[in-house]
C-alpha cells in the first residue's frame, strides 16, 4: 500500500518560514520524481517544485529563490523549505510521486497539509 504523508504545515506570519515534509512508504522512493503542488481556495492545483530521481530541481516562478525542494532517499522523504512566505502562498500543499517508463506511469498523491500565511 502506497502512502504519502505530508506534515509541517501551519500558521505563520508573512516573512516567516516553514519546512514541509512528505514521508513515502510502499514505493521504491529513490526512483520517483517528487513534486510539491499547492491549491489555494477556489483555484486550481499548481506545481510548486519538482525534484527528479537524479536530484535535478525545478520551481514555479512565483517561488523561485524563496523555496527549496530536497530529498533524503535514506529516509524516503522529500522536503520543501519555504522562506520569505507571503499571504499568497496560503494553500493546501500536496506531495506527489511520479514514475514513468516503458509505457507505464505510476502516480501517487498525499492528502495535503494546510499552510496559512497571515499578513
C-alpha positions as CSV (number, residue, x, y, z in Angstrom):
1,X,0.0,0.0,0.0
2,X,1.4,3.3,-1.1
3,X,1.3,6.2,1.3
4,X,2.5,9.8,1.1
5,X,2.1,11.7,4.3
6,X,2.7,15.4,4.4
7,X,3.5,17.3,7.6
8,X,4.8,20.6,8.7
9,X,2.0,22.9,7.7
10,X,0.6,25.6,9.9
11,X,0.0,29.3,10.5
12,X,2.9,31.7,10.0
13,X,3.3,35.4,9.6
14,X,4.3,37.0,6.4
15,X,8.1,36.9,6.0
16,X,8.4,33.7,8.1
17,X,9.5,30.2,7.2
18,X,8.1,26.7,7.3
19,X,9.5,23.3,6.3
20,X,7.2,20.7,4.8
21,X,8.0,17.1,4.8
22,X,6.5,14.2,2.8
23,X,7.2,10.7,4.0
24,X,6.7,7.9,1.5
25,X,6.1,4.3,2.0
26,X,5.2,1.4,-0.3
27,X,7.3,2.6,-3.2
28,X,10.9,2.5,-4.2
29,X,11.3,6.1,-3.3
30,X,14.6,6.8,-4.9
31,X,13.5,6.2,-8.4
32,X,10.5,8.5,-8.3
33,X,10.3,12.1,-9.2
34,X,8.8,14.0,-6.3
35,X,6.7,17.2,-6.7
36,X,5.1,19.6,-4.4
37,X,1.8,21.1,-5.6
38,X,-0.5,23.6,-3.9
39,X,-4.1,24.6,-4.2
40,X,-5.5,27.8,-2.9
41,X,-9.2,28.1,-2.1
42,X,-11.2,28.4,-5.3
43,X,-8.2,27.9,-7.5
44,X,-6.6,25.1,-9.5
45,X,-3.8,22.9,-8.2
46,X,-0.5,24.3,-9.3
47,X,3.0,22.9,-9.4
48,X,5.4,24.4,-6.8
49,X,8.6,22.5,-7.1
50,X,9.9,19.2,-8.5
51,X,13.0,17.1,-7.8
52,X,13.9,14.2,-10.1
53,X,15.4,10.9,-9.0
54,X,18.7,12.3,-10.1
55,X,18.4,15.4,-7.9
56,X,17.6,18.0,-10.6
57,X,15.1,20.6,-9.4
58,X,12.6,22.9,-11.0
59,X,10.5,25.7,-9.4
60,X,7.5,27.8,-10.3
61,X,8.4,31.4,-11.0
62,X,6.3,32.5,-8.0
63,X,8.5,30.6,-5.5
64,X,11.9,30.7,-7.2
65,X,14.6,32.0,-4.8
66,X,12.3,31.6,-1.8
67,X,11.5,27.8,-1.7
68,X,13.9,24.9,-1.8
69,X,13.0,21.3,-2.5
70,X,15.2,18.5,-1.4
71,X,15.1,14.7,-0.8
72,X,16.6,12.2,1.5
73,X,16.4,8.8,-0.1
74,X,17.6,7.1,3.0
75,X,14.5,8.4,4.9
76,X,12.1,8.1,1.9
77,X,11.3,11.8,2.5
78,X,11.0,14.9,0.4
79,X,11.1,18.4,1.9
80,X,10.0,21.8,0.9
81,X,11.8,24.7,2.7
82,X,9.7,27.8,2.4
83,X,11.2,31.1,3.3
84,X,10.0,34.7,3.0
85,X,6.5,33.5,3.0
86,X,3.7,35.7,1.5
87,X,0.0,35.7,2.1
88,X,-0.4,34.5,-1.5
89,X,1.4,31.3,-0.5
90,X,-1.6,30.3,1.6
91,X,-2.8,26.9,0.2
92,X,-3.1,23.2,0.8
93,X,0.3,21.7,-0.2
94,X,0.3,18.3,-1.7
95,X,3.1,15.8,-2.3
96,X,3.2,13.8,-5.5
97,X,5.3,10.8,-6.6
98,X,5.6,10.1,-10.3
99,X,7.4,7.3,-12.2
100,X,7.3,6.9,-16.0
101,X,8.9,4.4,-18.2
102,X,8.3,1.5,-20.6
103,X,4.8,2.8,-21.4
104,X,3.8,2.7,-17.7
105,X,3.1,5.6,-15.4
106,X,2.7,5.3,-11.6
107,X,1.4,8.4,-9.8
108,X,0.5,8.9,-6.2
109,X,-0.8,11.8,-4.1
110,X,-0.7,12.6,-0.4
111,X,-3.7,14.2,1.4
112,X,-2.2,17.5,1.8
113,X,-1.1,19.9,4.6
114,X,-2.5,23.4,5.1
115,X,-0.2,26.4,5.1
116,X,-1.7,29.7,6.1
117,X,0.3,32.9,5.9
118,X,-1.1,35.9,7.7
119,X,-0.3,39.5,6.7
